[in-house]
Amino acid sequence: IAKGAYYTFSMNNPITIVGGLKSFTAKIISVNGGTDEDSTDNKKSIYLNPIIPAKDKLVIAEEATGTWCQWCPRGAVSLKNFHSKYEGFFQGIAVHNSDPMTNFDYDASVAGKISGFPSAFVDRGTTMDPSAMGADILKRIQTAPKAVFSFAAKYDASTKTLKVAATTTMKEAISGNYKVACVIVEDSVHGTTSSYNQANQLKKYSNLMKH
């Protein structure tokens, strides 16, 4: 390694992350096999306070959207970013309104919780802009679920019927009015009519600036 240069490497031994504030230290003991002229700068320590997801936890985020909505592309971007950041612990659902991908029962159940598009909420909590869900996701990801679900499905191609069976295993005693919701999601849906095309206000602004 040349003087003033750097080298990126992967550690052979993984670090097991546990909850709580912990110190992590890295120490260089040899560079290019030579003698180190300054041993005072060989060590660096950082502190991490990792967030440990609760066992069996999956955070659900629902986003109210529609292809006619000029500002809704930022909602799709937010869902994609959060899915990438918290993969395995996060499931985003785009709930469409007034376009060919609308599920009317689902859309109606969301309508009373929002005041505009795009809007989103985490685990049916407070409504917010989709880009602002990060804090709620981190909070909910640490909240242990009261039940664990497992699913099995069978599709009949001739009748286009999908049968889904859900098994609920309670992790603790509960009281109150609980319901089980089963949502089937599909990505990269395309259609032949213009109503499938996503409006994008930012693109319109960009075209105006080009002219």
C-alpha positions in Angstrom: 0.0 0.0 0.0 1.5 3.3 -1.0 1.9 6.1 1.5 -1.3 8.0 2.0 -3.3 5.3 0.1 -6.0 3.0 1.4 -7.1 -0.6 0.9 -10.6 -2.0 1.5 -10.8 -5.6 2.7 -13.3 -8.1 4.1 -12.8 -9.7 7.4 -12.5 -13.5 7.5 -14.2 -13.7 10.9 -17.7 -12.2 11.2 -18.7 -10.1 14.1 -21.8 -11.1 16.1 -23.9 -8.0 16.8 -25.7 -7.9 20.1 -28.0 -5.2 21.7 -26.6 -2.4 23.7 -23.7 0.1 23.4 -20.6 -1.8 22.4 -17.0 -0.8 21.5 -15.5 -2.2 18.3 -11.7 -1.9 17.7 -9.6 -2.5 14.6 -5.8 -2.8 14.8 -3.3 -2.9 12.1 -0.2 -5.0 13.0 1.6 -5.1 9.7 1.7 -3.2 6.5 3.3 -4.7 3.4 5.3 -6.9 5.8 7.6 -4.1 6.8 8.4 -2.3 10.0 5.9 0.2 11.3 7.7 3.5 12.0 4.7 4.9 14.0 2.8 2.6 16.3 0.6 5.3 17.7 -1.9 5.3 14.9 -2.4 1.6 14.5 -5.7 1.3 16.4 -9.2 2.8 15.8 -12.3 2.2 18.0 -15.9 3.0 17.3 -19.1 2.6 19.3 -22.2 0.9 18.0 -25.6 0.6 19.5 -27.3 -1.8 17.2 -31.0 -2.3 16.9 -32.0 -5.9 17.3 -35.2 -7.0 15.6 -37.7 -8.8 17.8 -38.0 -12.5 17.1 -40.4 -13.4 14.2 -41.0 -9.7 13.5 -42.1 -8.4 10.1 -43.0 -4.8 9.8 -45.8 -3.9 7.4 -46.0 -0.6 5.6 -49.0 0.4 3.5 -48.8 3.2 1.0 -51.8 4.8 -0.6 -51.0 5.5 -4.3 -52.4 5.6 -7.8 -51.0 5.9 -11.3 -52.8 9.2 -11.8 -51.0 10.6 -8.7 -48.2 12.9 -10.0 -46.3 12.8 -6.7 -46.7 9.1 -5.9 -43.4 7.9 -7.5 -41.6 9.1 -4.4 -43.8 6.6 -2.5 -42.6 3.7 -4.7 -39.0 4.9 -4.2 -39.4 4.9 -0.4 -40.9 1.4 -0.3 -38.0 0.1 -2.4 -35.4 1.9 -0.3 -36.8 0.6 3.0 -37.2 -2.9 1.6 -33.5 -2.9 0.6 -32.4 -1.4 4.0 -34.5 -3.8 6.2 -34.8 -6.8 3.9 -36.3 -9.8 5.7 -37.9 -7.6 8.3 -40.0 -5.2 6.1 -42.9 -5.7 3.7 -44.2 -2.7 1.8 -47.6 -2.8 0.1 -48.8 -0.2 -2.5 -52.6 0.2 -2.1 -53.8 1.5 -5.4 -56.7 4.0 -5.8 -58.7 4.7 -9.0 -56.5 2.9 -11.4 -56.6 -0.6 -13.0 -54.7 -2.2 -10.1 -57.2 -1.1 -7.4 -58.6 -3.6 -5.0 -61.7 -1.8 -4.0 -62.2 -3.4 -0.6 -58.5 -2.7 0.3 -58.7 0.9 -1.0 -61.8 1.6 1.0 -60.2 0.3 4.2 -57.3 2.7 3.7 -59.3 5.8 2.6 -60.5 6.7 6.0 -56.9 6.9 7.3 -55.4 9.3 4.8 -55.9 12.9 3.6 -53.8 12.8 0.4 -51.6 10.9 -1.9 -49.1 9.5 -1.4 -49.6 8.6 2.3 -48.3 5.7 4.3 -48.5 4.1 7.7 -46.5 1.5 9.5 -48.3 -1.4 11.2 -51.5 0.7 10.9 -50.1 3.5 13.0 -49.8 7.2 12.3 -50.3 8.4 8.7 -47.3 10.2 7.2 -45.3 10.8 4.0 -43.8 7.6 2.8 -40.3 9.0 3.0 -40.7 9.6 6.8 -41.4 6.0 7.8 -37.9 5.2 8.9 -38.3 6.1 12.6 -41.6 4.1 12.9 -40.0 1.1 11.1 -37.1 1.1 13.6 -39.5 1.4 16.5 -41.9 -1.3 15.3 -39.1 -3.7 14.3 -38.2 -4.0 17.9 -41.8 -4.7 19.0 -42.4 -8.4 19.5 -45.4 -9.8 17.6 -48.3 -11.3 19.6 -48.7 -14.1 17.0 -46.8 -15.8 14.2 -48.4 -16.7 10.9 -47.6 -19.4 8.4 -49.3 -19.8 5.0 -49.9 -22.3 2.4 -51.4 -21.7 -1.1 -52.7 -23.7 -4.0 -53.5 -22.2 -7.4 -55.8 -23.8 -10.0 -54.8 -22.5 -13.4 -57.9 -23.7 -15.1 -60.3 -21.9 -12.8 -57.8 -19.1 -11.8 -58.7 -19.8 -8.2 -56.1 -19.4 -5.4 -56.8 -21.1 -2.1 -54.9 -19.8 0.9 -54.7 -21.4 4.3 -53.3 -19.5 7.3 -52.2 -20.9 10.6 -51.9 -18.6 13.6 -49.7 -19.5 16.5 -50.2 -17.2 19.5 -47.1 -16.1 21.4 -48.9 -14.6 24.3 -52.4 -14.2 25.8 -54.4 -11.4 24.1 -57.7 -9.7 24.6 -59.7 -7.3 22.5 -60.8 -7.3 18.9 -58.1 -8.8 16.7 -58.5 -9.6 13.0 -56.3 -11.6 10.5 -55.7 -9.9 7.2 -54.1 -11.8 4.3 -52.7 -9.6 1.5 -51.3 -11.0 -1.8 -48.8 -8.6 -3.4 -47.5 -8.6 -7.0 -44.6 -6.6 -8.4 -44.0 -5.1 -11.9 -47.6 -5.1 -13.0 -48.0 -3.9 -16.6 -51.1 -3.3 -18.8 -52.0 -2.3 -22.3 -54.0 0.9 -21.5 -52.6 4.3 -20.6 -54.2 4.2 -17.2 -51.4 1.8 -16.1 -48.8 4.5 -16.9 -47.5 6.3 -13.8 -47.8 10.1 -13.8 -44.7 11.9 -12.6 -44.8 15.6 -11.8 -41.0 15.7 -11.4 -40.6 14.4 -15.0 -43.0 17.1 -16.2 -40.9 19.8 -14.5 -37.8 18.3 -16.0 -39.3 18.5 -19.5 -40.3 22.1 -18.9 -36.8 23.1 -17.9 -35.4 21.4 -21.0 -37.6 23.5 -23.2 
